[in-house]
Amino acid sequence: MQFSQIPASLKRQILISFKNLLKPIYNAFKNLFIPMSQEQLQASSASPPPFDPSQPSTPISYPIKTLQELESRSYFSSFHYPFNVASVPIQSGSLPSRPRMLVCHDMAGGYLDDKWVQGGTNEGAYAIWHWYLMDVFVYFSHSLVTLPPPCWTNAAHKHGVKVLGTFITEWDEGRAICNALLSTKESAQMYAERLTELAVALGFDGWLINMEVALAKGQIPNLKEFVSHLTQTMHSSMPGSLVIWYDSVTIDGSLEWQDQLNNKNKPFFDICDGIFINYTWAESYPKISADAAGDRKFDVYMGIDVFGRNTYGGGQWNTNVALDLLKKEEVSAAIFAPGWVYETKQPPDFQTAQNRWWSLIEKSWGIQQKYPRVLPFYSNFDQGHGYHFAIDAVQVSDTPWCNTSCQSFQPFLEFSEDSTNTIQVIVNSKEASYSGGGNITFKGTLQGNDYFRTRLFLGEILLGNLPVHFTYSLKSDSSSLVGLSLEFSSTLNERMSVLLAAQGSTLLTMNQFSSKFSKVIMPHRVVKIEAAPGWVIQESSIAMNGYILTEIHAVCYKSKPDFIDLKLNSGSDHLDNDLARSPSNYYAVLGHLMVKTSDQNPDFLPSSSWLVEVQHIKWTSDLQGAKTLSAKIIWKLKDGNYSMSQNYNVYVEKLANEEVGNPGTMLKREQEYLGVAQVEAFYVSDFVVPSGTSSLKFIIQVCGTDGASQKLDDSPYFQLDIEDSISSSGTNDDGMKFRNRKCECGKKAVIKFSKSKNSPQPYCCCPTGSCSYFEWCFSTQDYRRSNVSETDVSMIAELREIHNNYNLVKILVVGTIVWLLGYYLCFFCWS
């Protein structure tokens, strides 16, 4: 039979089969004889392996993308799950009965710098810090189940803001998902329960439901069951939780955005906690929606797209136009995509543009949250990013970082473009910090007797019998002072204004401020920090039983020399007026503020009260034999009680090999800062261990809610013996493991690495070097050799390469045989 007589379809199948047979043979020859270019090597090494959530790695946040993942509860088997649990519970309960502010994140698809649970390295990462202007925060992405990264939940909860995840179906894939989700009443209930379980386990407050697909009318009853059951299970599992419906699919199954509350979407509104109205509404729609909602008008959240896509008022720098209308009609607002400021790089810089944009929101809508509400209260003004990190005025890291979980209570700073202000006030991440990576910097000029007052916090704290202590850190030039102005109100609406003055002359301070405040109090304690020159801690106390602390302001003023001495030296009777008229430079940095009563001192448990463990130990080595460690550190109280701490600083000490007569010698007596944890776990990734290090001491520094930190010498720790660790866990090279190997002399063998340039291998050898024993391991086979000098360890790598090449030769031989068979088959077909 001639080859030309073979049917074309069969010819194609034969050729494809030969192509598939010959392709691996070609690739084997190519890899063996044709070296890869530098670009190909870089591209090959740059391709990361597929993400496997069950394997230990740097903790990240990620969404659930399929119904199968949701149904199987596989997320709870993920290595990353424990790291994604929010650590800050929300203090507030139900939402207030007033127009509310919902902010929907929608930032470039989500899971960017915020996915790194233990923090990233982008100082300029997107963040929100105007939490006092909102009630609800929604984390949004276009994945099926969007789980808020814990950094957003921690920061929002700290400020009293609820956090919702998103459940969304869209496009053809969404229709297929809905067919399974809504196939039966039982399936709808089951998936609702899965969502409830996730929210409760991870510590966020509910769900935004966005069904952006057309459905069959027969699916609507099960859709309503899904929404209703989710709302009920959330409320029973987490009082104060929310389920909000997005204005998308209608009660007849059509995908038609209504832009208002009406009879086509109200059936969904009636079985959940609110509705997020699509953002293309017209001027009359807020009132129509309010009328349709009746006594639930505050549960109607009218959408506003900050990008301005067909949104009322145009969004962007005119977002307040829509807010003014909604405030008038007494419905709630839902701001969509405030990251517009960041994504479009609004001038002059993100910090300034963000503050300016949110100042428009404040002027239109007003302040929604107030704090402090409870004591102790602590803020280091950190926005969750910086160029350095400090603890108790000592800089422990100079690496740029971002971690919104590290946000402290954010000050209510007022944005002003008025150039007549003599003092500029900013949250500054570049100047030295007392704690974390930020501070409040005051910079400008003041005339002699003038002072500058700016808002820090608006609170609601009813004071009792115990005195309240105010402690704050300050770094300034020689004459710039910062005091605190406190505003109080009584149950009889009596107002009092108290100045907690800075250190200085009591007489001069009283002369300057006694007529401007109800009371002036001098600090009872001033401490200079020896470890950080320039920083000063000032402490003052006040007793205001029955009064409510409503406002905390910073007061900037200049210290003045003793007037009598100056007059004697100058002979001038007009010195007071001369000093009062002369402006001078002002510069001060406020590092932190702590408010508490005398019975709220931190009481850290001793190290012996904690159990610290190291898990998932993984050792790797480079071509020079330097070792790196990846491991998970976990800790808990031995009595099983829950720790009240929400932050732990993690350090490591490196101990050198024991020297004669001096065991446990330190390489250098210092603790290296690794990072901060919000849960009782921390993952150490690719930590480089210097040669000569015998053990690593991991220290967990417990932090109090008042900003205090346990002394490192008293903190819980775990000491990891490197030799034992490598022996028990091995290295990651082809999965090789050495478990408690012993030399021929009976002593425990040590682990070393060959010096092969191409394939360095770990091996065991005699700890004293007196024996000729050594041992190495391939991926599936162990090899032992005796009577070989330890200096011949390069042979290990050579044998490894021979082993690999032998496998390659087998492939080539088999491939050649297949090729010959194919050739003769073609010859036979042709003839």
C-alpha positions in Angstrom: 0.0 0.0 0.0 1.4 3.3 -1.1 1.6 6.1 1.6 -0.3 8.3 -0.9 -3.2 5.8 -0.7 -3.5 6.2 3.1 -6.6 8.3 4.0 -5.7 11.9 4.9 -7.2 11.7 8.4 -5.1 8.6 9.1 -2.0 10.2 7.7 -2.5 13.1 10.1 -3.0 10.8 13.0 0.2 8.9 12.1 2.3 12.1 11.8 0.9 13.5 15.0 1.8 10.2 16.8 5.3 10.4 15.5 5.6 14.0 16.4 4.5 13.2 20.0 7.0 10.3 20.1 9.9 12.3 18.8 9.3 15.5 20.7 10.7 14.3 24.0 13.7 12.7 22.3 14.4 16.0 20.5 14.1 17.9 23.8 16.4 15.5 25.6 19.1 15.9 22.9 18.6 19.7 22.9 19.0 19.9 26.6 22.0 17.7 26.6 23.9 19.3 23.8 22.5 22.8 23.3 23.1 25.1 26.3 20.3 27.5 27.3 20.8 31.2 26.8 21.0 33.5 29.8 17.6 34.9 28.9 16.1 31.4 28.8 17.7 30.5 32.1 16.2 33.6 33.7 12.8 33.0 32.2 12.9 29.4 33.4 14.0 30.3 36.9 11.4 33.1 37.1 8.4 30.8 36.5 7.0 30.1 40.0 5.5 26.6 40.7 1.7 26.4 40.9 0.3 27.7 44.2 -0.4 24.9 46.6 -2.2 26.2 49.7 -1.5 23.0 51.6 2.3 23.5 51.5 4.2 25.7 53.9 5.2 29.1 52.4 5.1 32.8 53.2 1.5 33.3 54.5 -0.8 35.0 52.0 -4.5 35.9 51.7 -6.3 34.5 48.7 -9.9 34.1 47.5 -12.0 30.9 46.9 -12.6 30.5 43.2 -14.8 27.5 42.8 -17.9 26.0 44.4 -16.0 22.8 44.9 -13.5 24.5 47.1 -16.3 26.2 49.0 -18.3 22.9 49.5 -15.3 20.8 50.4 -14.1 23.2 53.1 -10.6 22.8 51.8 -9.7 26.3 52.9 -9.5 25.1 56.5 -6.9 22.6 55.5 -4.7 25.3 54.0 -1.4 26.1 55.6 -2.3 29.8 55.3 -5.7 29.6 57.1 -4.5 30.2 60.7 -2.5 33.3 59.6 -5.7 34.8 58.0 -7.7 34.9 61.2 -8.4 38.5 62.3 -7.1 39.2 65.8 -9.0 42.4 66.6 -12.7 42.0 67.6 -15.1 44.8 66.8 -16.4 46.7 69.8 -19.6 48.1 68.3 -22.8 46.1 67.9 -25.7 47.1 65.6 -25.4 49.9 63.1 -26.6 53.3 64.3 -30.0 54.6 63.3 -28.8 57.3 60.9 -27.6 57.6 57.4 -24.5 55.5 57.2 -21.3 55.3 55.1 -20.3 52.1 53.3 -17.0 52.0 51.5 -16.4 49.3 48.9 -12.7 48.7 48.4 -12.4 47.5 44.7 -8.7 48.2 44.3 -7.2 47.0 41.0 -8.7 43.5 41.5 -7.6 43.1 45.1 -5.0 40.9 46.8 -2.1 43.1 46.0 0.4 44.3 48.7 -2.4 43.5 51.2 -2.2 39.7 50.5 1.1 39.4 52.4 -0.3 38.6 55.9 2.9 39.3 57.7 3.6 42.5 55.7 5.1 43.5 52.4 8.0 45.6 51.4 6.2 48.4 49.4 6.2 51.5 51.6 3.9 53.2 49.1 1.2 50.5 49.2 -2.4 51.5 49.0 -4.1 52.0 52.4 -7.1 53.7 54.0 -6.7 55.6 57.3 -9.9 57.8 57.4 -11.8 55.0 59.2 -13.7 57.6 61.4 -15.7 58.6 58.3 -17.3 55.2 57.6 -19.5 52.5 59.2 -19.0 49.5 56.9 -16.0 48.4 54.7 -16.4 45.9 51.9 -13.4 44.0 50.5 -14.2 43.4 46.8 -12.7 41.3 44.0 -14.1 39.4 41.0 -13.4 36.0 42.5 -16.3 33.8 43.6 -15.7 34.2 47.3 -13.6 37.2 48.3 -12.2 36.7 51.8 -10.9 40.0 53.3 -7.2 39.9 54.1 -6.9 40.1 57.9 -5.1 43.4 57.8 -8.2 45.2 56.6 -10.4 43.5 59.3 -7.9 44.3 62.0 -7.6 48.0 61.1 -11.3 48.5 60.5 -12.4 46.7 63.7 -10.0 48.8 65.8 -11.9 51.9 64.6 -15.4 50.4 65.0 -16.0 49.7 61.3 -17.6 46.4 60.2 -16.0 44.4 57.4 -17.8 42.3 54.7 -16.5 39.8 52.2 -18.0 39.5 48.7 -19.8 36.6 47.0 -20.1 37.3 43.3 -21.2 35.4 40.2 -20.8 36.9 36.8 -20.5 35.9 33.1 -21.0 32.4 31.8 -19.0 30.9 34.6 -21.3 32.6 37.0 -24.3 31.0 35.3 -22.8 27.6 35.7 -22.1 28.3 39.3 -25.7 29.4 40.0 -27.0 26.3 38.3 -25.2 24.2 40.9 -25.7 26.7 43.8 -29.5 26.9 43.2 -30.2 23.4 42.0 -32.1 22.6 45.2 -33.2 24.3 48.4 -30.8 22.1 50.3 -27.8 23.1 48.1 -28.7 26.8 48.6 -28.7 26.3 52.4 -25.5 24.3 52.4 -23.5 27.0 50.5 -25.0 29.7 52.7 -23.8 27.8 55.8 -20.3 27.5 54.2 -20.1 31.3 53.8 -21.2 31.8 57.4 -18.6 29.3 58.6 -15.9 31.2 56.8 -16.9 34.6 58.1 -17.1 33.4 61.7 -13.8 31.5 61.5 -11.9 34.4 60.0 -13.5 37.1 62.1 -15.2 39.4 59.6 -18.7 40.6 59.8 -20.8 39.4 56.9 -21.2 39.4 53.1 -22.1 41.5 50.1 -24.0 39.3 47.7 -23.6 40.3 44.0 -25.4 37.9 41.5 -24.6 39.6 38.2 -26.1 36.9 36.0 -29.5 36.3 34.4 -31.3 33.4 36.0 -34.3 31.3 35.2 -37.4 32.4 37.0 -37.6 28.9 38.5 -34.3 29.5 40.3 -35.5 32.6 42.1 -37.1 30.7 45.1 -33.8 29.0 45.8 -31.9 32.2 45.4 -34.2 33.8 48.0 -33.6 30.8 50.2 -29.8 31.3 49.8 -30.0 35.0 50.8 -32.5 34.4 53.7 -30.6 31.4 55.1 -27.3 33.2 54.9 -28.8 36.2 56.8 -30.3 34.0 59.5 -27.2 31.9 60.0 -24.9 34.9 60.1 -27.2 36.6 62.7 -27.4 33.5 64.9 -23.6 32.8 64.7 -22.5 36.4 64.9 -24.9 39.0 66.4 -24.5 42.4 64.7 -23.4 40.8 61.4 -24.6 42.0 58.0 -25.7 40.5 54.7 -26.2 43.2 52.0 -27.7 42.5 48.5 -26.3 44.2 45.4 -28.8 45.7 43.0 -28.3 43.3 40.0 -30.6 40.4 39.2 -34.3 41.1 39.6 -37.1 39.0 41.1 -38.0 37.7 37.7 -34.5 36.5 36.9 -33.5 39.4 34.6 -30.1 41.0 34.9 -31.3 44.6 35.1 -29.8 47.1 37.4 -32.6 49.2 38.8 -30.6 52.1 40.3 -33.3 52.4 43.0 -35.2 50.3 45.4 -38.5 49.1 43.8 -40.7 46.0 43.6 -38.2 44.3 41.3 -35.4 44.1 43.9 -37.2 44.8 47.2 -38.0 41.1 47.8 -34.3 40.5 48.3 -34.0 43.7 50.4 -36.8 42.4 52.7 -34.9 39.2 53.6 -31.4 40.7 54.4 -29.8 43.7 56.1 -29.6 46.2 53.3 -29.2 46.8 49.6 -26.3 48.4 47.7 -28.0 50.3 44.9 -26.1 50.4 41.5 -24.3 53.7 41.1 -26.0 55.0 37.9 -29.0 56.5 39.7 -30.8 59.7 38.8 -31.4 62.7 41.1 -35.0 61.6 42.0 -34.0 58.0 42.9 -32.8 58.5 46.4 -36.1 59.8 47.5 -38.0 57.1 45.6 -35.8 54.5 47.3 -36.3 56.1 50.8 -40.1 56.0 50.3 -40.0 52.4 49.2 -37.9 51.4 52.2 -40.2 53.1 54.7 -38.7 52.8 58.2 -35.7 51.0 56.8 -34.4 53.8 54.6 -31.0 53.8 56.4 -30.6 50.3 55.0 -30.6 51.6 51.5 -27.0 52.3 50.4 -26.9 54.4 47.2 -23.8 53.6 45.2 -21.3 56.3 44.1 -18.5 55.3 41.7 -15.5 57.4 42.5 -14.2 56.8 38.9 -17.3 58.7 37.8 -18.7 56.1 35.4 -22.3 57.4 34.8 -22.5 58.3 38.5 -24.5 61.2 39.8 -22.3 64.3 40.3 -19.4 62.7 38.4 -17.5 61.2 41.3 -13.8 61.9 41.6 -13.2 65.4 43.2 -17.0 65.9 43.0 -18.0 62.8 45.0 -19.4 65.2 47.6 -22.1 66.4 45.2 -23.8 63.0 45.4 -23.2 62.8 49.1 -24.9 66.1 49.7 -28.1 64.9 47.9 -28.1 61.6 49.8 -27.7 63.3 53.1 -30.7 65.5 52.3 -32.9 62.5 51.4 -31.7 60.7 54.6 -30.5 57.5 52.9 -27.1 55.8 53.3 -24.2 56.0 50.9 -22.0 53.4 49.3 -18.7 54.8 48.0 -17.3 52.4 45.3 -13.6 52.3 44.5 -12.0 55.1 46.6 -8.7 53.7 45.3 -9.2 56.0 42.3 -7.0 58.5 44.1 -4.2 55.9 44.2 -4.7 54.2 40.8 -4.8 57.4 38.8 -1.9 58.9 40.7 -3.6 62.1 41.7 -1.1 65.0 42.3 0.9 66.0 44.1 1.4 62.7 45.9 -0.9 59.9 47.3 -0.7 61.1 51.0 -1.7 64.6 50.2 -4.3 63.7 47.6 -5.9 61.0 49.8 -6.2 63.5 52.7 -7.7 66.1 50.5 -10.2 63.7 48.9 -11.4 62.4 52.3 -11.7 65.9 53.6 -14.5 66.5 51.0 -16.2 63.4 52.4 -15.9 64.7 55.9 -17.3 68.1 55.0 -20.3 66.6 53.3 -21.1 63.6 55.4 -19.5 64.2 58.8 -17.7 62.0 61.3 -19.1 58.6 61.9 -16.9 57.1 64.5 -15.5 58.5 67.8 -12.6 57.2 69.9 -11.3 56.8 72.5 -14.3 55.0 73.9 -12.6 52.7 76.3 -9.3 52.7 78.3 -6.5 52.0 78.0 -6.2 53.9 74.7 -3.0 53.9 72.7 -1.9 55.3 69.4 1.5 55.7 67.7 -0.3 57.2 64.6 1.1 54.5 62.4 -0.7 54.2 59.0 0.5 50.7 58.4 3.6 51.5 56.2 7.0 53.2 56.6 10.6 53.3 55.8 11.7 51.9 59.2 10.3 50.3 62.3 10.9 51.3 65.9 10.0 49.8 69.3 10.2 52.0 72.4 12.2 54.6 70.4 14.8 52.1 69.2 14.9 51.5 65.5 14.9 47.7 64.9 14.5 47.8 61.1 15.5 50.2 58.3 13.7 48.2 55.6 10.6 49.7 53.9 7.5 47.9 54.8 3.7 47.8 54.7 1.2 46.0 56.9 -2.2 47.6 57.5 -2.7 45.3 60.5 -0.1 47.6 62.2 -2.3 50.6 61.8 -2.8 52.3 65.2 -5.8 54.5 66.0 -5.7 57.2 63.3 -5.8 60.8 64.4 -8.7 63.1 63.2 -6.3 65.5 61.5 -8.0 68.3 59.6 -6.8 68.8 56.1 -6.3 72.5 55.2 -5.0 74.1 52.0 -4.9 77.5 53.8 -1.4 78.8 53.3 -1.9 81.2 56.3 -1.5 78.4 58.8 1.7 78.9 60.6 2.2 75.2 61.5 1.9 72.3 59.1 0.7 69.0 60.7 1.3 65.7 58.9 1.5 62.0 59.7 5.1 61.4 58.8 6.6 58.0 57.9 10.1 59.3 57.0 11.1 61.0 60.3 12.3 58.9 63.2 9.4 57.1 65.0 9.0 56.3 68.7 6.9 53.2 67.8 6.1 51.5 64.5 6.8 53.5 61.4 5.0 56.8 61.8 4.6 60.0 63.9 2.8 63.3 63.8 5.2 66.1 62.8 4.6 69.8 63.5 6.6 72.2 61.5 6.4 75.9 60.8 6.8 79.2 62.7 5.3 80.7 65.8 5.6 84.2 67.3 6.6 84.4 70.9 3.3 84.3 72.8 1.2 82.6 70.1 0.2 78.9 70.2 -1.2 76.6 67.7 -4.0 74.1 68.5 -5.0 71.1 66.3 -7.4 68.2 66.7 -6.1 64.7 67.5 -9.0 62.6 68.7 -12.8 63.0 69.3 -13.8 60.6 72.1 -16.6 59.5 74.4 -15.2 58.3 77.7 -17.0 58.7 81.0 -14.4 59.1 83.7 -14.7 57.6 87.1 -13.1 57.9 90.5 -9.6 56.9 89.5 -7.2 59.5 88.0 -6.5 59.2 84.3 -2.8 59.2 83.2 -1.7 60.7 79.9 1.7 59.7 78.6 3.2 60.9 75.3 6.6 60.9 73.7 8.1 64.0 72.1 11.2 64.8 70.0 11.7 68.5 69.2 14.2 71.3 68.9 15.3 73.1 72.1 12.4 75.6 72.3 9.4 73.8 70.6 6.9 72.4 73.1 3.8 70.2 72.7 1.0 70.1 75.3 -2.4 68.4 75.2 -5.7 70.2 75.4 -8.6 68.2 76.8 -12.2 69.0 76.4 -14.7 67.7 78.9 -18.5 67.8 79.3 -20.6 66.9 82.2 -24.1 65.4 82.5 -25.3 68.9 83.0 -23.7 70.1 79.8 -20.9 71.9 81.7 -17.8 72.4 79.5 -14.2 72.4 80.8 -11.0 72.9 78.9 -7.8 71.5 80.5 -4.2 72.0 79.3 -1.7 69.3 80.1 1.3 71.5 79.6 4.8 70.4 78.5 7.9 70.6 80.7 9.1 74.1 81.4 8.7 77.0 83.7 5.5 76.7 85.7 5.3 80.5 86.2 5.7 81.3 82.5 3.3 78.5 81.5 0.6 79.8 83.9 1.1 83.4 82.8 0.6 82.3 79.1 -2.3 79.9 79.4 -4.2 80.3 82.7 -6.7 82.8 81.1 -7.3 80.5 78.1 -8.0 77.2 79.8 -10.1 76.2 82.8 -7.2 74.4 84.3 -3.4 74.1 83.5 -1.6 71.0 84.7 2.2 70.6 84.6 3.7 67.2 83.9 4.5 65.2 87.1 7.2 63.1 85.4 9.6 63.8 82.5 12.0 61.0 81.3 14.7 61.3 78.8 15.3 58.0 76.9 19.0 57.1 77.0 18.8 54.5 74.2 17.3 57.1 71.8 18.7 60.6 72.4 16.2 63.4 71.7 13.1 61.5 72.8 11.4 62.6 76.0 8.5 60.9 77.8 6.0 63.2 79.5 3.4 62.0 82.0 0.5 64.0 83.5 -2.6 63.0 85.5 -6.1 64.4 85.9 -9.1 63.5 88.0 -12.5 64.4 86.4 -15.0 62.1 88.1 -18.3 62.2 86.3 -17.1 64.1 83.2 -16.9 62.8 79.6 -13.7 63.2 77.7 -14.8 64.5 74.3 -11.8 65.9 72.6 -8.0 65.7 72.6 -6.0 68.4 70.8 -2.3 69.0 70.5 -1.1 72.5 71.6 2.1 73.8 70.0 4.0 76.6 71.7 7.5 78.0 72.3 9.4 77.9 75.5 10.7 81.3 76.7 13.7 82.2 78.7 13.2 83.8 82.1 12.1 87.4 81.5 13.7 88.8 84.6 17.1 87.5 83.7 16.8 88.8 80.2 15.8 92.2 81.4 18.7 92.4 83.8 21.1 91.5 81.0 19.6 93.7 78.4 18.4 96.6 80.4 15.2 96.8 78.3 11.7 97.3 79.7 10.2 96.4 76.3 11.6 92.9 76.0 8.2 91.2 76.5 6.8 93.0 73.4 10.0 92.4 71.4 9.8 88.6 72.0 6.1 88.5 71.4 6.5 90.0 67.9 9.5 88.0 66.8 8.6 84.8 64.8 10.8 81.8 65.2 11.0 78.3 63.7 9.0 75.5 65.3 9.6 71.8 64.9 8.4 68.9 67.0 7.5 65.2 66.6 4.8 63.5 68.6 5.7 59.8 68.8 2.8 58.2 70.7 -0.1 58.9 73.1 -1.3 56.6 75.8 -4.3 57.1 78.2 -5.1 54.8 81.0 -6.1 54.7 84.7 -3.7 53.7 87.5 -5.1 50.1 87.7 -4.4 49.4 84.1 -0.7 48.6 84.2 0.5 45.7 82.0 1.1 42.4 83.7 3.0 40.2 81.4 3.1 36.5 82.2 6.6 34.9 82.7 8.2 33.0 79.9 7.5 29.7 81.6 3.7 30.3 81.1 4.1 29.9 77.4 4.6 26.9 75.1 6.6 27.7 72.0 7.2 25.3 69.1 8.8 25.3 65.7 7.1 23.3 62.9 7.6 22.7 59.1 11.4 23.1 59.4 13.0 23.3 55.9 16.7 23.7 55.3 18.3 24.8 52.0 21.8 25.6 50.9 23.5 27.6 48.2 26.5 26.7 46.1 28.9 28.0 48.8 27.2 25.8 51.5 25.5 28.7 53.3 22.3 27.5 55.0 18.8 29.1 55.0 15.9 28.2 57.2 12.2 28.3 56.7 9.9 27.3 59.6 6.7 28.0 61.3 6.8 29.2 64.9 3.7 28.8 67.1 3.1 29.7 70.7 0.2 29.5 73.2 -0.4 29.8 76.9 0.1 26.5 78.7 -3.1 26.8 80.7 -5.1 27.0 77.4 -6.4 30.5 78.2 -6.7 33.1 75.4 -4.0 35.7 75.3 -5.4 39.3 75.2 -2.4 40.5 73.2 -3.1 41.5 69.5 0.6 42.0 68.6 3.8 40.0 69.0 7.2 41.1 68.0 9.4 38.3 66.8 13.2 38.3 67.2 16.0 35.8 66.7 19.4 35.4 68.4 22.2 33.5 66.8 24.5 31.4 69.0 27.9 30.3 67.9 29.5 26.9 68.2 30.6 26.1 71.7 34.0 27.1 72.6 36.3 25.3 75.0 35.3 26.5 78.5 32.7 28.9 77.2 29.6 27.0 76.1 26.7 28.8 74.3 28.9 31.6 73.0 27.0 34.4 71.2 28.0 35.5 67.8 27.0 38.9 69.1 24.6 39.7 71.9 21.8 41.2 69.9 18.3 40.3 68.9 17.5 40.6 65.2 14.0 41.8 64.5 12.1 39.5 62.1 8.6 41.0 62.1 5.3 41.3 63.8 2.6 38.8 64.2 -1.1 39.4 64.9 -1.9 35.7 65.6 0.0 33.2 67.7 2.1 32.1 64.7 4.9 33.4 62.5 6.5 32.0 59.4 10.2 32.5 59.0 11.1 32.4 55.3 14.5 31.9 53.8 16.4 33.1 56.9 20.1 33.1 56.2 22.1 31.3 59.0 25.8 32.4 59.2 28.5 29.7 59.3 29.6 28.9 62.8 26.1 29.2 64.2 25.1 26.3 66.4 21.6 27.3 67.4 18.9 29.9 66.9 16.9 31.4 69.7 13.5 32.7 68.5 12.0 35.2 70.9 8.3 36.2 71.1 7.8 39.6 72.6 4.3 40.0 73.9 2.7 43.5 73.4 0.0 45.0 75.6 -3.0 47.0 74.4 -1.5 50.0 76.0 1.6 49.9 73.7 3.9 48.4 76.3 6.2 45.5 75.4 7.5 42.7 77.5 11.3 42.8 78.2 13.1 40.5 75.7 14.9 38.7 78.5 11.5 37.8 80.1 9.8 36.9 76.8 8.9 33.3 75.7 11.3 31.7 73.3 12.3 28.6 71.5 16.0 27.5 71.0 16.5 25.6 67.8 19.6 23.4 67.6 20.8 23.5 64.0 22.6 20.2 63.9 19.7 18.3 65.4 17.2 20.2 63.3 19.0 19.3 60.0 19.4 15.7 61.2 15.7 15.3 61.9 14.3 17.4 59.1 17.1 17.2 56.4 17.3 19.5 53.5 15.1 20.2 50.6 17.5 19.0 47.9 15.5 16.4 46.0 13.7 15.6 49.3 16.8 14.1 50.8 16.5 13.4 54.5 19.1 12.4 57.1 17.6 11.1 60.2 19.9 10.6 63.2 22.7 9.1 61.2 25.6 7.7 63.2 29.2 7.3 62.2 31.0 3.9 62.2 32.6 4.9 65.4 29.1 5.2 67.0 29.1 9.0 67.3 26.3 11.1 65.8 27.3 12.1 62.3 27.4 15.8 61.2 25.8 17.2 58.0 28.0 19.0 55.5 27.7 20.0 51.9 29.9 19.1 48.9 31.7 21.8 47.0 30.5 20.8 43.6 29.8 23.8 41.4 27.0 22.0 39.5 25.2 19.9 42.1 26.2 20.5 45.8 25.0 17.6 47.9 24.5 17.2 51.6 26.4 14.3 53.2 27.1 12.8 56.6 30.6 12.4 58.0 32.4 11.6 61.2 32.1 14.5 63.7 35.8 14.1 64.7 37.1 13.5 61.2 39.0 10.4 62.4 36.9 8.0 60.5 36.6 7.5 56.7 32.8 7.2 56.9 30.5 9.4 54.9 27.1 8.9 53.5 24.9 10.7 51.0 21.4 10.2 49.6 19.7 10.5 46.2 16.0 11.1 45.9 15.0 7.5 46.4 18.2 5.6 47.3 20.8 5.8 50.1 24.5 5.2 49.5 27.0 4.4 52.1 30.8 4.4 51.5 33.7 3.6 53.8 37.4 3.8 53.4 37.1 7.0 51.5 38.8 10.3 52.5 36.5 13.1 53.5 38.5 15.3 51.1 37.0 13.3 48.2 33.4 14.5 48.8 33.3 16.1 45.4 32.8 12.5 44.2 29.3 12.7 45.6 28.2 15.4 43.2 29.9 13.5 40.3 28.1 10.3 41.2 24.9 12.4 41.4 25.4 13.7 37.9 26.3 10.2 36.6 23.1 9.0 38.2 21.1 11.7 36.4 22.9 11.1 33.1 22.2 7.4 33.4 18.5 8.1 33.5 18.9 10.4 30.5 20.7 7.7 28.6 17.9 5.3 29.3 15.4 7.8 27.9 17.6 8.3 24.8 18.0 4.5 24.2 14.3 3.9 24.5 13.5 6.9 22.3 15.9 5.7 19.6 14.2 2.3 19.6 10.8 3.9 19.2 12.2 6.2 16.5 13.5 3.2 14.5 10.3 1.3 14.9 8.5 4.4 13.6 10.9 4.6 10.7 10.3 1.0 9.6 6.5 1.5 10.1 6.6 4.4 7.7 8.7 2.4 5.2 6.2 -0.4 5.4 3.3 1.9 4.9 5.0 3.7 2.0 5.8 0.4 0.2 
